[in-house]
């Protein structure tokens, strides 16, 4: 239901609350519908680990780590220093080639899109990311609100890469592609040695689900009301 602070979720005539007992309100109707759908799909036992949007809303409302916007942005940009797509191997040559073919285009896209220098390195220390690049990402992320930033950080934590996360959130690559690129080495090993039993498939599905939820959360928290309206009509 619509309330002054946003949209509330009612479950069997009870108002949903956060872990810190705040009233659960979200900024957009589309997000409220998505959260309600998560609750509706729960059967006899409530499995919170499958409710990624609800969890993200709780994080945004309770802010358990008590960070402000600047701290959230700094934490996100810090991932550049250990960005998955910037760390390259020299051996085995086949993996080095795969990384070059798959990761270089995403790095090149990011450099052009944000007008920055990123580069990559085979050194254990990783590439030397210029301070100006970090500042550019800081100011880009500052254009997002606190809710969206919590979602962006969640996606970055899944993919271990700011570059892949921004490519995904800017709709340059799909969730499947982002997840594949974030796990290139595992995927290379599997192609070489065969599938590492069912655990791999489970991990992959789980990572896709979390990444997709985080991306959807960012979009639903940061887009204009006309887009939300269109989403609801589709």
C-alpha positions as CSV (number, residue, x, y, z in Angstrom):
1,X,0.0,0.0,0.0
2,X,1.1,3.6,-0.7
3,X,2.3,5.5,2.4
4,X,4.0,8.9,2.8
5,X,7.4,7.2,3.3
6,X,6.9,5.0,0.2
7,X,5.1,1.7,-0.3
8,X,4.4,-0.7,2.5
9,X,4.0,-4.4,2.3
10,X,1.1,-6.1,4.1
11,X,1.2,-9.8,4.8
12,X,-2.1,-11.2,6.0
13,X,-3.1,-7.8,7.4
14,X,0.2,-7.5,9.2
15,X,2.6,-4.8,8.2
16,X,6.0,-6.1,7.3
17,X,8.9,-4.9,9.5
18,X,12.7,-4.9,9.1
19,X,15.0,-6.9,11.4
20,X,15.5,-3.7,13.5
21,X,11.7,-3.4,13.7
22,X,11.3,-0.4,11.4
23,X,8.3,-0.3,9.1
24,X,9.2,-1.9,5.8
25,X,8.7,0.8,3.2
26,X,10.2,0.9,-0.3
27,X,10.6,3.9,-2.6
28,X,8.9,2.4,-5.7
29,X,5.7,0.6,-6.5
30,X,7.5,-1.8,-8.9
31,X,9.9,-2.8,-6.1
32,X,7.0,-3.2,-3.7
33,X,5.4,-5.6,-6.2
34,X,8.6,-7.5,-6.6
35,X,9.1,-7.9,-2.9
36,X,5.5,-9.0,-2.4
37,X,6.1,-11.6,-5.2
38,X,9.1,-12.9,-3.2
39,X,6.9,-13.4,-0.2
40,X,4.0,-15.0,-2.2
41,X,6.4,-17.6,-3.6
42,X,7.5,-18.8,-0.1
43,X,5.7,-22.0,0.8
44,X,5.5,-23.6,4.3
45,X,8.8,-22.3,5.7
46,X,10.2,-18.9,4.9
47,X,13.6,-19.2,3.4
48,X,15.2,-15.8,3.8
49,X,18.3,-16.8,1.8
50,X,16.1,-17.0,-1.4
51,X,14.6,-13.5,-0.8
52,X,17.3,-11.3,-2.1
53,X,15.2,-8.2,-2.8
54,X,13.6,-8.3,0.7
55,X,17.1,-8.7,2.2
56,X,18.4,-5.7,0.1
57,X,15.4,-3.6,1.3
58,X,16.2,-4.5,4.9
59,X,19.8,-3.5,4.4
60,X,18.8,-0.2,2.8
61,X,16.3,0.6,5.6
62,X,18.3,-0.6,8.6
63,X,21.8,0.2,7.2
64,X,23.3,-2.3,9.7
65,X,26.9,-1.1,9.0
66,X,25.8,2.5,9.6
67,X,27.7,3.9,6.6
68,X,26.9,7.1,4.9
69,X,26.8,7.7,1.1
70,X,30.5,8.7,0.9
71,X,31.6,5.5,2.7
72,X,29.4,3.3,0.5
73,X,30.9,4.8,-2.6
74,X,34.5,4.5,-1.4
75,X,33.9,0.9,-0.5
76,X,32.6,0.2,-4.0
77,X,35.4,2.0,-5.8
78,X,38.0,0.2,-3.6
79,X,37.1,-3.0,-5.6
80,X,38.9,-1.5,-8.6
81,X,42.2,-2.2,-6.9
82,X,41.4,-6.0,-6.9
83,X,39.0,-6.1,-9.8
84,X,38.7,-9.6,-11.2
85,X,39.0,-8.5,-14.8
86,X,42.2,-6.6,-14.2
87,X,44.2,-9.5,-12.8
88,X,45.6,-11.6,-15.6
89,X,47.6,-14.9,-15.8
90,X,50.6,-15.6,-18.0
91,X,50.2,-19.3,-17.6
92,X,48.6,-21.5,-18.9
93,X,48.6,-19.7,-22.3
94,X,45.0,-20.9,-23.1
95,X,43.6,-19.2,-20.0
96,X,45.7,-16.1,-20.6
97,X,44.2,-16.0,-24.1
98,X,40.7,-16.5,-22.8
99,X,41.0,-13.7,-20.3
100,X,42.3,-11.4,-23.0
101,X,39.5,-12.3,-25.4
102,X,36.7,-12.1,-22.9
103,X,37.8,-9.4,-20.5
104,X,39.6,-6.9,-22.7
105,X,36.4,-5.8,-24.5
106,X,34.7,-5.1,-21.2
107,X,37.6,-3.1,-19.9
108,X,37.8,-1.2,-23.2
109,X,34.1,-0.4,-23.0
110,X,34.4,0.9,-19.4
111,X,37.4,3.1,-20.3
112,X,35.4,4.6,-23.2
113,X,32.1,4.9,-21.4
114,X,33.6,6.6,-18.3
115,X,36.5,8.3,-20.1
116,X,39.1,6.7,-17.8
117,X,42.3,4.6,-17.9
118,X,42.0,1.2,-16.2
119,X,44.3,-1.4,-17.9
120,X,45.2,-4.8,-16.6
121,X,48.3,-6.6,-15.3
122,X,49.8,-10.0,-14.7
123,X,51.6,-8.7,-11.6
124,X,50.4,-10.0,-8.2
125,X,49.9,-6.4,-7.3
126,X,47.5,-5.9,-10.1
127,X,47.4,-2.8,-12.4
128,X,48.2,0.7,-11.1
129,X,44.8,2.3,-11.3
130,X,45.2,6.1,-11.7
131,X,43.7,8.3,-8.9
132,X,41.7,10.2,-11.6
133,X,40.0,6.9,-12.6
134,X,38.9,6.3,-9.0
135,X,37.7,9.9,-8.7
136,X,35.6,9.6,-11.9
137,X,33.9,6.4,-10.5
138,X,33.3,8.2,-7.2
139,X,31.5,11.0,-8.9
140,X,29.6,8.6,-11.2
141,X,28.4,6.6,-8.2
142,X,27.4,9.8,-6.4
143,X,24.6,10.2,-8.9
144,X,22.9,7.2,-7.4
145,X,20.7,7.3,-4.2
146,X,21.5,5.4,-1.0
147,X,19.2,2.5,-2.0
148,X,20.7,2.0,-5.4
149,X,24.2,2.2,-3.9
150,X,23.4,-0.7,-1.5
151,X,22.3,-2.7,-4.5
152,X,25.4,-1.7,-6.5
153,X,27.7,-2.8,-3.6
154,X,25.7,-6.1,-3.4
155,X,26.3,-6.8,-7.1
156,X,30.0,-5.9,-6.8
157,X,30.4,-8.3,-3.9
158,X,28.9,-11.1,-6.0
159,X,31.0,-10.4,-9.1
160,X,34.2,-9.2,-7.2
161,X,34.4,-6.5,-9.9
162,X,33.4,-2.9,-10.2
163,X,33.9,-3.0,-13.9
164,X,31.6,-6.0,-14.6
165,X,29.0,-4.6,-12.2
166,X,28.9,-1.2,-13.9
167,X,28.7,-2.9,-17.3
168,X,25.8,-4.9,-16.1
169,X,24.0,-2.0,-14.4
170,X,24.5,0.1,-17.5
171,X,22.9,-2.7,-19.6
172,X,26.1,-3.3,-21.6
173,X,26.2,-7.0,-20.7
174,X,23.6,-9.5,-19.4
175,X,23.5,-11.2,-16.0
176,X,24.5,-14.5,-17.5
177,X,27.5,-12.9,-19.3
178,X,28.6,-10.9,-16.1
179,X,28.5,-14.1,-14.0
180,X,30.4,-16.1,-16.6
181,X,33.1,-13.4,-16.9
182,X,33.4,-13.2,-13.1
183,X,34.1,-17.0,-13.0
184,X,36.2,-17.3,-16.1
185,X,38.9,-19.3,-14.5
186,X,36.5,-21.8,-12.9
187,X,34.7,-22.1,-16.3
188,X,38.0,-22.7,-18.0
189,X,39.0,-25.4,-15.6
190,X,35.6,-27.1,-16.0
191,X,35.9,-27.0,-19.8
192,X,39.3,-28.6,-19.5
193,X,38.7,-31.2,-16.8
194,X,34.9,-31.7,-17.0
195,X,32.1,-30.5,-14.8
196,X,32.9,-30.4,-11.1
197,X,29.7,-32.3,-10.0
198,X,26.4,-30.6,-9.1
199,X,27.9,-28.1,-6.7
200,X,29.1,-26.0,-9.6
201,X,25.6,-25.8,-11.1
202,X,24.1,-24.8,-7.8
203,X,26.8,-22.1,-7.2
204,X,26.3,-20.8,-10.7
205,X,22.5,-20.6,-10.4
206,X,22.8,-19.0,-6.9
207,X,25.3,-16.4,-8.2
208,X,23.0,-15.6,-11.1
209,X,20.0,-15.2,-8.8
210,X,21.8,-12.8,-6.5
211,X,23.3,-10.8,-9.3
212,X,20.0,-10.5,-11.1
213,X,18.2,-9.5,-7.9
214,X,20.9,-6.8,-7.1
215,X,20.7,-5.4,-10.7
216,X,16.9,-5.3,-10.6
217,X,17.0,-3.6,-7.2
218,X,19.4,-0.9,-8.5
219,X,17.1,-0.3,-11.5
220,X,13.9,-0.2,-9.5
221,X,15.5,2.2,-7.0
222,X,17.0,4.6,-9.4
223,X,14.7,4.9,-12.4
224,X,12.1,7.5,-13.2
225,X,8.5,6.9,-12.4
226,X,7.5,6.7,-16.1
227,X,9.8,3.7,-16.5
228,X,8.3,2.1,-13.4
229,X,4.9,2.7,-14.8
230,X,5.8,1.0,-18.1
231,X,7.3,-2.0,-16.2
232,X,4.0,-2.5,-14.4
233,X,2.0,-2.3,-17.6
234,X,4.1,-4.9,-19.5
